[in-house]
Amino acid sequence: MDTFTLFLALRPEPPLDQAAVDALGGVLRPGDDDLRVWREEGRGLLRVSTETSAEGLEAALELAHGLGAEVLAECPGTLLEVSALGDEDSLVWRAVP
């Protein structure tokens, strides 16, 4: 199995302040030491990333979509981009091409 970085971008509804982002980071995937949650000031975006193992790039992208569903269950909004990044390649899904 290879290791991949999963990366999400979403627009929360309503926008989150830093305290809400910190709280979200505390409830998403407890025990995932690689999980990072932050907001992109000025654009109103929430960013999430983590590391995971998968059989390949397509499988990693499916795991990224699963992470997106987990985030949206805790933080309603619009998922804008889901990415899986490997050592040599990446695969990206975007809501709007």
C-alpha positions, 0 to 999 in steps of 0.5 A: 500500500502507498501513502497519500495526502487527502486534501479538501476545500469546502465553503461552510454555511454559515462561515466559521470563526476560529473557535468553530474550526478548532471545535471541528478539528476536535470531533473529526477522526479522533486519534488521527494525528495527521488530520489538519483543519484550518480556515482560509481567511478572506475566501471563507474556505475551510481546508482539511487534510490528512495522510492515509494508506490506499491501494492506489490513487483512485482508492485514495480519492474515494477515501478523500470523498469519504472524509468530505462526507464526514466533514459535511456531516459535522459542518454543513456547506458545499464541498468544492474540491477533493484531492488525493496526492501521491509521491508522483501523481495526484487526482482531483475532483472539483465541484465546478470544472 
